[in-house]
Amino acid sequence: MPINQEQEIKSRSSSSRVLYILKDTVLYGILLALSKISLLIVLPILTHYLSNSHYGVLDTLMMLGIVFVAISTLGQDEAIGRFYYDSGDDARKQIITSSLLLVAFVSTTLVATCYLLADPILTAVLGGTEFKREFFVLLGYIPLISMLQVMRSISRWTFRKRTFFILNIGQTVTLLTLTLLFVGIMGLDIRGAVFAQIIASGAFLLVGIYLLRDLFTLKISSNITISLVKFGAPLMLAFALSNYANVMDKSLYNSIFGGNTLGTYTFAARYASFASIPIFAIYYAWMPVLYSVYKEENGQETFQKTIYTVAGVLAVLLFMQMAISEVATSILTPAGYVGSTQLIFPIAVGIYIGAVGEVVGVGIELARKTYYKTIITLIALFTLYIVANLAKYTGSGVTIACGVLACMCVSCSLKHLASYKLAPFRYKTFKIYAIIALSAALCAIFLNIQPKNMSVQIPLRISLFIILLIVVWNTMLDKGDRRKLLNKISRKAV
């Protein structure tokens, strides 16, 4: 972030900072939404041209790829931001260059290791080695997307929003075009989808290197590199383990219920994951501001107001996502995917609770005690394994989805406790959990009470949504902030 902009943010009031964060959240949300829209377009193609089982295998391989990317990035996408704002210009360039070189080294080493261990990895995840060729193609994608992810993070931490836009939207459009070509026209099945990822990621990695070339240096400090590794390595383990949860639940589903309906569960998880659009948008906008102001006198006040606002936004978005889940399922998938809605609800609630955990657990990063996140994620993953395995006795895939929910609840609770111990300030959280719980309860009401008459069903959902909005408005904002916001809205309306 340019120094003058950093100082300008520090000089703002807490309420003004929250509005600044909301504006950037909208910007990042639009960029991420445009990226995710490509998934909405690709989903019908994949579910149409691939069998239910092959679509499940493709998504499982891509989730496994995400785990590999989490390992490859070594937590550097977050480490850059944590050290960047405490350093001068020369040190900042060394931080960025060291991080990118670390990612290149780790990702290349990981690919070589996975190539040698392909058989046991595929047997553990898919129960066999039938898709070994597809797995080898996937490995070529790991270094490219890992370094591209770091490039995006660099553009975010340095507030180069145009570069962030180019890297995200450019790669998305290219990926969509190539997927249509390779899968829809050329009929390359799973390998076609992975080839599209490789080409799109590689092309825009080169674009990112060119656009951010002024941020690199030939001078590398061993002390900076060691600090980045110490901070990032525990985060890498935590990210890899949390992303492995996206593989574990599908693997358990496949082993318990077989592959014939794996695509149904996969679609439910994929639809629920669209929550990542607003979640990442909030995180992208919030973290740079937090790192730059948390030592200020009103840093605690800024944090408190921000987490209340974030909770209200997440509660509203959870309701909206579930309110259209049946319609989305019927539009995006063929008849063979019936039953996805019942699976979506617990997974979606879990994802939003996990987002709350990241917000209230930020004290772990501020204290640079990132190994807490590794320990917490291990405990949460064990919870998922225990609860999901109960599906053997219940005979329902919903049990596995509830395992995801339980995993996120445990993770959120432990991050909250750890952050409260480590954070340099204190904050109140009851309203945060209460508003998310209210949103989940209202969703459960309209999902379980579904009048066949649409003239009754639609007013019911609208009424519940209005109730949620009223509660959010009155509990997430204090009287002063509500008055200021209303005055701004009225002035713009005039």
NUGU-412382 format. One record per residue (C-alpha): residue in three letters; y, x, z. Coordinates in Angstrom, 1 decimal. Each point is the difference from the previous one (the first is absolute). Layout:
<'ALA', <Y, X, Z>> ...
END
This chain:
<'MET', <0.0, 0.0, 0.0>> <'PRO', <3.4, 1.4, -0.8>> <'ILE', <1.9, 1.2, 3.1>> <'ASN', <2.9, -2.4, -0.5>> <'GLN', <-2.3, -3.0, -0.3>> <'GLU', <-1.9, 1.1, 3.0>> <'GLN', <3.2, 0.2, 2.1>> <'GLU', <1.1, -3.3, -1.4>> <'ILE', <-3.1, -1.7, 1.3>> <'LYS', <0.4, 1.7, 3.4>> <'SER', <3.5, -1.4, 0.3>> <'ARG', <-1.1, -3.6, -0.6>> <'SER', <-0.7, -2.6, 2.7>> <'SER', <-3.5, -1.1, 0.8>> <'SER', <0.4, -3.3, -1.9>> <'SER', <1.5, 1.7, -3.0>> <'ARG', <-3.0, 2.4, -0.1>> <'VAL', <-2.4, -2.9, 0.1>> <'LEU', <1.8, -1.6, -3.0>> <'TYR', <-0.1, 3.4, -1.8>> <'ILE', <-3.8, 0.1, 0.6>> <'LEU', <-0.4, -3.6, -1.2>> <'LYS', <1.9, 0.8, -3.2>> <'ASP', <-2.2, 3.1, -0.7>> <'THR', <-3.1, -2.1, 0.9>> <'VAL', <0.9, -2.4, -2.8>> <'LEU', <0.5, 2.9, -2.4>> <'TYR', <-3.3, 1.6, 0.8>> <'GLY', <-1.7, -3.4, 0.2>> <'ILE', <1.1, -0.7, -3.6>> <'LEU', <-1.3, 3.3, -1.2>> <'LEU', <-3.3, -0.3, 1.8>> <'ALA', <-0.3, -3.7, -1.0>> <'LEU', <0.3, 1.0, -3.7>> <'SER', <-2.7, 2.5, 0.6>> <'LYS', <-2.3, -2.6, 1.6>> <'ILE', <0.7, -2.5, -2.7>> <'SER', <-2.0, 2.2, -2.3>> <'LEU', <-3.0, -0.6, 2.3>> <'LEU', <0.5, -3.7, -0.4>> <'ILE', <-0.1, 0.5, -3.7>> <'VAL', <-3.0, 2.4, 0.1>> <'LEU', <-2.0, -2.2, 2.4>> <'PRO', <-0.9, -2.7, -2.5>> <'ILE', <-0.9, 2.7, -2.6>> <'LEU', <-2.3, 1.8, 2.4>> <'THR', <-1.7, -3.1, 1.3>> <'HIS', <-0.4, -1.3, -3.5>> <'TYR', <-1.4, 3.1, -1.7>> <'LEU', <-1.9, 1.4, 2.9>> <'SER', <-2.9, -1.8, 1.8>> <'ASN', <0.5, -1.0, 3.7>> <'SER', <-2.1, 2.9, 1.2>> <'HIS', <1.7, 2.6, -2.4>> <'TYR', <3.5, -1.2, 1.1>> <'GLY', <-1.1, 0.5, 3.6>> <'VAL', <-1.3, 3.5, -0.8>> <'LEU', <3.2, 0.9, -1.8>> <'ASP', <2.2, -1.1, 2.9>> <'THR', <-2.2, 1.8, 2.5>> <'LEU', <0.3, 3.2, -2.0>> <'MET', <3.7, -0.4, -0.2>> <'MET', <0.2, -0.6, 3.8>> <'LEU', <-2.1, 3.2, 0.4>> <'GLY', <2.5, 1.7, -2.2>> <'ILE', <2.8, -1.1, 2.3>> <'VAL', <-1.9, 1.6, 2.9>> <'PHE', <-0.2, 3.3, -2.0>> <'VAL', <3.7, -0.3, -0.7>> <'ALA', <0.8, -0.5, 3.7>> <'ILE', <-2.0, 3.2, 0.7>> <'SER', <1.7, 1.9, -2.9>> <'THR', <3.5, -0.8, 1.0>> <'LEU', <-0.6, 1.6, 3.4>> <'GLY', <2.6, -2.4, 1.5>> <'GLN', <2.7, 1.9, -1.9>> <'ASP', <1.7, -3.2, -1.3>> <'GLU', <0.9, -0.7, 3.7>> <'ALA', <0.4, 3.6, 1.2>> <'ILE', <2.7, 0.6, -2.6>> <'GLY', <2.2, -2.7, 1.5>> <'ARG', <-0.6, 0.9, 3.6>> <'PHE', <1.2, 3.6, -0.5>> <'TYR', <2.4, -0.5, -2.8>> <'TYR', <2.9, -1.5, 2.0>> <'ASP', <-0.1, 2.8, 2.6>> <'SER', <0.4, 2.8, -2.5>> <'GLY', <2.7, 1.6, -2.2>> <'ASP', <0.0, 0.0, -3.8>> <'ASP', <-2.1, 3.2, -0.4>> <'ALA', <-2.6, -1.1, 2.5>> <'ARG', <-0.1, -3.5, -1.6>> <'LYS', <-1.0, 1.6, -3.4>> <'GLN', <-2.7, 2.1, 1.8>> <'ILE', <-1.3, -3.1, 1.7>> <'ILE', <-0.3, -1.9, -3.3>> <'THR', <-1.6, 2.9, -1.9>> <'SER', <-2.4, 0.9, 2.7>> <'SER', <-1.2, -3.7, 0.3>> <'LEU', <-0.7, -0.3, -3.7>> <'LEU', <-1.9, 3.3, -0.1>> <'LEU', <-2.1, -1.0, 3.0>> <'VAL', <-0.9, -3.3, -1.8>> <'ALA', <-1.0, 1.8, -3.2>> <'PHE', <-2.2, 2.4, 1.9>> <'VAL', <-1.7, -2.6, 2.2>> <'SER', <-0.6, -2.5, -2.8>> <'THR', <-1.6, 2.6, -2.3>> <'THR', <-2.3, 1.2, 2.9>> <'LEU', <-0.9, -3.6, 0.8>> <'VAL', <-1.0, -0.8, -3.6>> <'ALA', <-2.2, 3.0, -0.2>> <'THR', <-1.7, -1.0, 3.2>> <'CYS', <-0.5, -3.6, -1.0>> <'TYR', <-1.5, 1.1, -3.4>> <'LEU', <-2.7, 2.0, 1.9>> <'LEU', <-0.6, -2.8, 2.5>> <'ALA', <0.1, -2.9, -2.5>> <'ASP', <-3.5, -1.3, 0.6>> <'PRO', <0.2, -0.4, 3.8>> <'ILE', <3.6, -1.5, -0.3>> <'LEU', <-1.1, -2.6, -2.6>> <'THR', <-3.2, -0.9, 1.9>> <'ALA', <2.0, -0.5, 3.2>> <'VAL', <2.7, -2.2, -1.6>> <'LEU', <-1.9, -1.8, -2.8>> <'GLY', <-3.6, 0.4, 1.0>> <'GLY', <-0.9, 2.1, -3.1>> <'THR', <1.2, 2.4, -2.7>> <'GLU', <0.1, -2.4, -2.9>> <'PHE', <3.7, 0.5, -0.4>> <'LYS', <0.1, 3.8, 0.2>> <'ARG', <1.8, 0.5, -3.3>> <'GLU', <2.7, -2.5, 1.0>> <'PHE', <0.4, 1.9, 3.3>> <'PHE', <0.5, 3.3, -1.8>> <'VAL', <2.7, -1.5, -2.1>> <'LEU', <1.6, -1.3, 3.2>> <'LEU', <0.1, 3.5, 1.5>> <'GLY', <2.3, 1.1, -2.9>> <'TYR', <2.5, -2.6, 1.2>> <'ILE', <0.3, 1.3, 3.6>> <'PRO', <2.3, 3.1, -0.4>> <'LEU', <2.3, -1.7, -2.4>> <'ILE', <0.6, -3.2, 2.0>> <'SER', <0.3, 2.1, 3.3>> <'MET', <2.8, 2.1, -1.4>> <'LEU', <1.7, -3.0, -1.6>> <'GLN', <-0.1, -1.7, 3.4>> <'VAL', <1.8, 2.9, 1.6>> <'MET', <2.6, 0.0, -2.9>> <'ARG', <0.7, -3.6, 0.8>> <'SER', <0.4, 0.8, 3.7>> <'ILE', <2.4, 2.9, -0.9>> <'SER', <2.2, -2.4, -2.0>> <'ARG', <0.0, -2.5, 2.8>> <'TRP', <0.9, 2.5, 2.8>> <'THR', <2.7, 1.5, -2.2>> <'PHE', <1.3, -3.5, -0.9>> <'ARG', <-0.5, 0.6, -3.7>> <'LYS', <-0.6, -3.6, -0.7>> <'ARG', <0.2, 0.3, -3.8>> <'THR', <-2.8, 2.6, 0.0>> <'PHE', <-2.1, -2.2, 2.4>> <'PHE', <0.5, -2.9, -2.5>> <'ILE', <-1.1, 2.1, -3.0>> <'LEU', <-3.1, 1.4, 1.7>> <'ASN', <-1.1, -3.4, 1.2>> <'ILE', <0.8, -2.3, -2.9>> <'GLY', <-0.8, 2.5, -2.7>> <'GLN', <-3.4, 0.8, 1.4>> <'THR', <-0.7, -3.8, 0.5>> <'VAL', <0.9, -1.0, -3.5>> <'THR', <-2.0, 2.9, -1.5>> <'LEU', <-3.0, -0.9, 2.2>> <'LEU', <0.2, -3.6, -1.0>> <'THR', <0.2, 0.8, -3.7>> <'LEU', <-2.9, 2.5, 0.1>> <'THR', <-2.2, -2.4, 2.1>> <'LEU', <0.5, -2.7, -2.6>> <'LEU', <-0.9, 2.4, -2.7>> <'PHE', <-3.0, 1.7, 1.6>> <'VAL', <-1.6, -3.0, 1.8>> <'GLY', <1.2, -3.0, -1.9>> <'ILE', <-0.1, 1.3, -3.6>> <'MET', <-2.3, 3.1, 0.0>> <'GLY', <-2.4, -1.4, 2.6>> <'LEU', <-0.4, 3.2, 2.0>> <'ASP', <-0.8, -1.9, 3.2>> <'ILE', <0.5, 1.9, 3.3>> <'ARG', <0.7, 3.4, -1.6>> <'GLY', <2.7, -1.5, -2.1>> <'ALA', <1.9, -1.2, 3.1>> <'VAL', <-0.3, 3.4, 1.6>> <'PHE', <1.1, 1.8, -3.2>> <'ALA', <3.1, -2.1, 0.0>> <'GLN', <0.8, 1.1, 3.5>> <'ILE', <-0.5, 3.7, -0.9>> <'ILE', <2.3, -0.1, -3.1>> <'ALA', <2.8, -2.0, 1.7>> <'SER', <0.0, 2.1, 3.1>> <'GLY', <0.0, 3.3, -1.8>> <'ALA', <2.8, -0.9, -2.4>> <'PHE', <2.4, -1.1, 2.8>> <'LEU', <-0.9, 2.9, 2.2>> <'LEU', <1.5, 2.2, -2.7>> <'VAL', <3.0, -2.3, -0.1>> <'GLY', <0.5, 0.2, 3.7>> <'ILE', <-0.2, 3.8, 0.0>> <'TYR', <2.7, 0.1, -2.7>> <'LEU', <2.4, -2.5, 1.7>> <'LEU', <-0.3, 1.6, 3.5>> <'ARG', <0.0, 3.6, -1.3>> <'ASP', <3.2, 0.9, 1.9>> <'LEU', <-1.8, -0.7, 3.4>> <'PHE', <-2.6, 2.8, -0.4>> <'THR', <0.3, 3.7, 0.9>> <'LEU', <-2.0, 3.2, -0.4>> <'LYS', <0.6, 0.8, 3.7>> <'ILE', <-2.8, -1.2, 2.3>> <'SER', <0.1, 0.3, 3.8>> <'SER', <-3.3, 0.3, 1.8>> <'ASN', <1.5, -1.5, 3.1>> <'ILE', <1.1, -3.1, -1.9>> <'THR', <-3.4, -0.3, -1.7>> <'ILE', <-1.8, 0.2, 3.4>> <'SER', <2.3, -2.6, 1.5>> <'LEU', <-0.7, -2.4, -3.0>> <'VAL', <-3.7, 0.5, 0.4>> <'LYS', <0.0, -0.6, 3.7>> <'PHE', <2.0, -3.2, -0.4>> <'GLY', <-1.7, -1.3, -3.2>> <'ALA', <-3.7, 0.9, 0.6>> <'PRO', <-0.5, -2.6, 2.8>> <'LEU', <1.8, -2.6, -2.1>> <'MET', <-2.2, 0.9, -2.9>> <'LEU', <-3.1, -0.7, 2.1>> <'ALA', <1.5, -3.3, 1.2>> <'PHE', <1.0, -1.1, -3.5>> <'ALA', <-3.4, 1.0, -1.4>> <'LEU', <-1.9, -1.9, 2.7>> <'SER', <2.2, -3.1, -0.2>> <'ASN', <-0.4, -0.1, -3.8>> <'TYR', <-3.7, 0.5, 0.5>> <'ALA', <0.0, -3.3, 1.7>> <'ASN', <0.7, -1.5, -3.4>> <'VAL', <-3.2, 1.6, -1.2>> <'MET', <-2.0, -0.7, 3.1>> <'ASP', <0.4, -3.8, 0.0>> <'LYS', <-1.0, -0.3, -3.6>> <'SER', <-2.9, 2.4, 0.5>> <'LEU', <-1.2, -2.1, 2.9>> <'TYR', <0.4, -3.2, -2.0>> <'ASN', <-2.0, 1.5, -2.8>> <'SER', <-2.8, 1.2, 2.3>> <'ILE', <-0.2, -3.4, 1.9>> <'PHE', <0.6, -2.5, -2.8>> <'GLY', <-0.8, 2.0, -3.2>> <'GLY', <2.2, 0.7, -2.9>> <'ASN', <-0.1, -3.4, -1.7>> <'THR', <3.0, -1.3, 2.0>> <'LEU', <1.7, 3.3, 0.9>> <'GLY', <2.7, -0.8, -2.5>> <'THR', <0.9, -3.1, 2.0>> <'TYR', <0.6, 2.0, 3.1>> <'THR', <1.7, 2.7, -2.0>> <'PHE', <2.5, -2.5, -1.5>> <'ALA', <0.8, -1.4, 3.5>> <'ALA', <0.7, 3.5, 1.3>> <'ARG', <2.1, 0.8, -3.1>> <'TYR', <2.0, -3.1, 0.3>> <'ALA', <0.6, 0.6, 3.7>> <'SER', <1.1, 3.5, -0.8>> <'PHE', <3.0, -1.3, -2.0>> <'ALA', <1.6, -0.1, 3.4>> <'SER', <0.5, 3.7, -0.4>> <'ILE', <3.0, -0.7, -2.3>> <'PRO', <2.4, -1.2, 2.7>> <'ILE', <-1.7, 2.2, 2.7>> <'PHE', <0.5, 3.2, -2.0>> <'ALA', <3.5, -1.1, -1.1>> <'ILE', <1.0, -0.4, 3.6>> <'TYR', <-1.6, 3.3, 1.0>> <'TYR', <1.6, 1.9, -2.9>> <'ALA', <3.5, -1.3, 0.9>> <'TRP', <-0.3, 0.2, 3.7>> <'MET', <-1.5, 3.5, 0.7>> <'PRO', <2.8, 2.1, -1.6>> <'VAL', <2.6, -1.9, 2.0>> <'LEU', <-2.0, 0.2, 3.2>> <'TYR', <-0.6, 3.8, -0.3>> <'SER', <3.7, 0.6, -0.5>> <'VAL', <1.4, -2.2, 2.9>> <'TYR', <-2.7, -0.2, 2.7>> <'LYS', <1.9, 2.7, 2.0>> <'GLU', <3.3, -1.8, -0.2>> <'GLU', <1.3, -2.0, 3.0>> <'ASN', <-0.8, -3.4, -1.6>> <'GLY', <-3.3, 1.2, -1.5>> <'GLN', <-2.1, -2.1, 2.4>> <'GLU', <2.1, -3.1, -0.8>> <'THR', <-0.4, 0.6, -3.7>> <'PHE', <-3.8, 0.3, 0.5>> <'GLN', <-0.2, -3.2, 2.1>> <'LYS', <1.9, -2.1, -2.5>> <'THR', <-1.9, 1.4, -2.9>> <'ILE', <-3.4, -0.8, 1.4>> <'TYR', <1.0, -3.5, 0.8>> <'THR', <1.3, -0.5, -3.5>> <'VAL', <-3.1, 1.6, -1.5>> <'ALA', <-2.3, -2.3, 2.0>> <'GLY', <1.8, -3.1, -1.1>> <'VAL', <-0.2, 1.1, -3.7>> <'LEU', <-3.7, 0.7, 0.3>> <'ALA', <-0.7, -3.3, 1.7>> <'VAL', <1.7, -1.9, -2.8>> <'LEU', <-1.8, 2.0, -2.7>> <'LEU', <-3.4, -0.5, 1.6>> <'PHE', <0.5, -3.8, -0.1>> <'MET', <1.2, 0.1, -3.6>> <'GLN', <-2.9, 2.1, -1.2>> <'MET', <-2.6, -2.2, 1.6>> <'ALA', <1.8, -3.2, -1.2>> <'ILE', <-0.7, 0.9, -3.7>> <'SER', <-3.4, 1.7, 0.6>> <'GLU', <-2.0, -2.9, -1.4>> <'VAL', <2.1, -0.3, -3.1>> <'ALA', <0.0, 3.8, -0.6>> <'THR', <-3.8, 0.1, 0.3>> <'SER', <-0.5, -2.8, -2.5>> <'ILE', <2.4, 1.6, -2.5>> <'LEU', <-1.1, 3.7, 0.3>> <'THR', <-3.7, -0.4, 0.2>> <'PRO', <-2.8, -1.9, -1.7>> <'ALA', <-2.1, -2.6, 1.8>> <'GLY', <-2.5, 2.6, 1.2>> <'TYR', <2.6, 1.2, 2.6>> <'VAL', <0.0, -3.3, 2.0>> <'GLY', <0.3, 0.5, 3.7>> <'SER', <2.5, 2.8, -0.1>> <'THR', <2.7, -1.9, 1.9>> <'GLN', <-2.1, -0.1, 3.3>> <'LEU', <-0.3, 3.8, -0.3>> <'ILE', <3.7, 0.6, -0.8>> <'PHE', <1.4, -1.4, 3.3>> <'PRO', <-1.5, 2.4, 2.6>> <'ILE', <0.5, 3.0, -2.3>> <'ALA', <3.7, -0.9, -0.7>> <'VAL', <0.8, -0.7, 3.7>> <'GLY', <-1.6, 3.4, 0.8>> <'ILE', <2.1, 1.8, -2.6>> <'TYR', <3.2, -1.5, 1.5>> <'ILE', <-1.0, 0.9, 3.5>> <'GLY', <-0.8, 3.5, -1.2>> <'ALA', <3.6, 0.1, -1.4>> <'VAL', <1.3, -0.9, 3.4>> <'GLY', <-2.0, 2.8, 1.5>> <'GLU', <1.6, 2.5, -2.3>> <'VAL', <3.5, -1.2, 1.0>> <'VAL', <-0.6, -0.1, 3.8>> <'GLY', <-2.0, 3.2, -0.2>> <'VAL', <2.8, 2.1, -1.6>> <'GLY', <0.4, 1.9, 3.3>> <'ILE', <-3.1, 2.0, -0.9>> <'GLU', <1.7, 1.5, -3.0>> <'LEU', <3.3, 0.5, 1.8>> <'ALA', <-1.8, 2.0, 2.8>> <'ARG', <-2.0, 1.9, -2.7>> <'LYS', <-3.2, -0.9, 1.8>> <'THR', <-1.7, -1.2, -3.2>> <'TYR', <-3.5, 0.8, 1.3>> <'TYR', <0.3, -3.3, 2.0>> <'LYS', <-0.2, -1.9, -3.3>> <'THR', <-3.2, 1.8, -0.9>> <'ILE', <-1.7, -1.0, 3.3>> <'ILE', <1.3, -3.6, -0.3>> <'THR', <-1.2, -0.4, -3.5>> <'LEU', <-3.5, 1.2, 0.9>> <'ILE', <-0.2, -2.6, 2.8>> <'ALA', <1.3, -2.7, -2.4>> <'LEU', <-2.6, 0.9, -2.6>> <'PHE', <-2.8, -0.1, 2.5>> <'THR', <1.2, -3.6, 0.9>> <'LEU', <-0.2, -1.0, -3.7>> <'TYR', <-3.5, 1.3, -0.2>> <'ILE', <-1.2, -1.8, 3.1>> <'VAL', <1.6, -3.4, -0.8>> <'ALA', <-0.8, 0.1, -3.8>> <'ASN', <-3.7, 0.7, 0.8>> <'LEU', <-0.2, -3.3, 1.8>> <'ALA', <0.0, -1.6, -3.5>> <'LYS', <-3.8, 0.8, 0.0>> <'TYR', <-0.3, -2.7, 2.7>> <'THR', <2.7, -2.4, -1.1>> <'GLY', <-1.0, 0.1, -3.7>> <'SER', <3.7, -0.3, -0.9>> <'GLY', <2.3, 2.4, -1.9>> <'VAL', <2.9, -1.4, 2.2>> <'THR', <-1.5, 2.0, 2.9>> <'ILE', <0.7, 3.2, -2.0>> <'ALA', <3.5, -1.2, -0.7>> <'CYS', <0.5, -0.6, 3.7>> <'GLY', <-1.2, 3.6, 0.6>> <'VAL', <3.1, 1.1, -2.0>> <'LEU', <2.1, -2.2, 2.2>> <'ALA', <-1.5, 1.4, 3.2>> <'CYS', <0.4, 3.6, -1.3>> <'MET', <3.7, -0.6, -0.6>> <'CYS', <0.6, -1.7, 3.4>> <'VAL', <-1.6, 3.0, 1.8>> <'SER', <2.0, 2.4, -2.1>> <'CYS', <3.3, -1.8, 0.7>> <'SER', <-0.6, -0.2, 3.7>> <'LEU', <-0.9, 3.6, 0.4>> <'LYS', <2.9, 1.2, -2.1>> <'HIS', <2.4, -2.1, 2.1>> <'LEU', <-1.3, 1.5, 3.2>> <'ALA', <0.1, 3.6, -1.3>> <'SER', <3.5, -0.5, -1.5>> <'TYR', <1.3, -1.5, 3.3>> <'LYS', <-1.2, 3.1, 1.8>> <'LEU', <1.4, 2.5, -2.6>> <'ALA', <3.1, -1.6, -1.4>> <'PRO', <3.4, 1.3, 1.0>> <'PHE', <1.2, -3.5, 0.8>> <'ARG', <-1.4, -3.4, 1.2>> <'TYR', <-0.1, -3.3, -1.9>> <'LYS', <-1.1, -3.6, 0.5>> <'THR', <-2.9, -1.3, -2.1>> <'PHE', <-1.1, -3.5, 1.3>> <'LYS', <2.0, -1.8, -2.7>> <'ILE', <-1.6, 2.1, -2.7>> <'TYR', <-3.5, -1.0, 0.9>> <'ALA', <1.0, -3.6, 0.7>> <'ILE', <1.5, -0.6, -3.4>> <'ILE', <-2.9, 1.5, -1.9>> <'ALA', <-2.4, -2.1, 2.1>> <'LEU', <2.0, -3.1, -0.7>> <'SER', <-0.1, 0.6, -3.7>> <'ALA', <-3.8, 0.6, 0.0>> <'ALA', <-0.4, -3.2, 2.0>> <'LEU', <2.0, -2.1, -2.4>> <'CYS', <-2.0, 1.5, -2.9>> <'ALA', <-3.2, -0.9, 1.7>> <'ILE', <1.3, -3.6, 0.4>> <'PHE', <0.6, -0.6, -3.7>> <'LEU', <-3.1, 1.9, -1.1>> <'ASN', <-2.2, -2.2, 2.2>> <'ILE', <1.9, -3.3, -0.4>> <'GLN', <0.1, -0.6, -3.8>> <'PRO', <0.6, -3.6, -1.0>> <'LYS', <-1.3, -0.7, -3.5>> <'ASN', <3.2, -1.8, -0.8>> <'MET', <2.5, 2.6, -1.2>> <'SER', <2.9, -2.3, 1.1>> <'VAL', <-1.1, 0.6, 3.5>> <'GLN', <-1.2, 3.7, -0.2>> <'ILE', <3.3, 1.4, -1.5>> <'PRO', <2.3, -1.7, 2.6>> <'LEU', <-2.3, 1.3, 2.7>> <'ARG', <0.3, 3.6, -1.1>> <'ILE', <3.7, -0.3, -0.5>> <'SER', <0.4, -1.5, 3.5>> <'LEU', <-2.0, 2.8, 1.6>> <'PHE', <2.0, 2.6, -2.0>> <'ILE', <3.3, -1.5, 1.2>> <'ILE', <-1.2, 0.2, 3.6>> <'LEU', <-0.8, 3.7, -0.5>> <'LEU', <3.4, 0.7, -1.5>> <'ILE', <1.8, -1.7, 2.9>> <'VAL', <-1.9, 2.0, 2.6>> <'VAL', <0.6, 3.3, -2.0>> <'TRP', <3.7, -0.8, -0.3>> <'ASN', <0.4, -0.7, 3.7>> <'THR', <-2.2, 2.7, 1.5>> <'MET', <0.3, 3.0, -2.3>> <'LEU', <3.8, 0.1, -0.1>> <'ASP', <2.5, -0.2, 2.9>> <'LYS', <2.9, -2.4, -0.1>> <'GLY', <2.5, 2.7, -1.1>> <'ASP', <-2.2, 1.1, -3.0>> <'ARG', <-0.6, -3.7, -1.0>> <'ARG', <3.7, -0.6, 0.0>> <'LYS', <0.7, 3.1, -2.1>> <'LEU', <-2.7, -0.8, -2.5>> <'LEU', <1.3, -3.6, -0.4>> <'ASN', <3.5, 1.2, -0.5>> <'LYS', <-1.1, 2.4, -2.7>> <'ILE', <-2.0, -2.7, -1.7>> <'SER', <2.9, -2.5, 0.1>> <'ARG', <2.5, 2.6, -1.3>> <'LYS', <-2.3, 0.8, -3.0>> <'ALA', <-0.5, -3.7, -0.6>> <'VAL', <3.7, -0.6, -0.2>> 
END
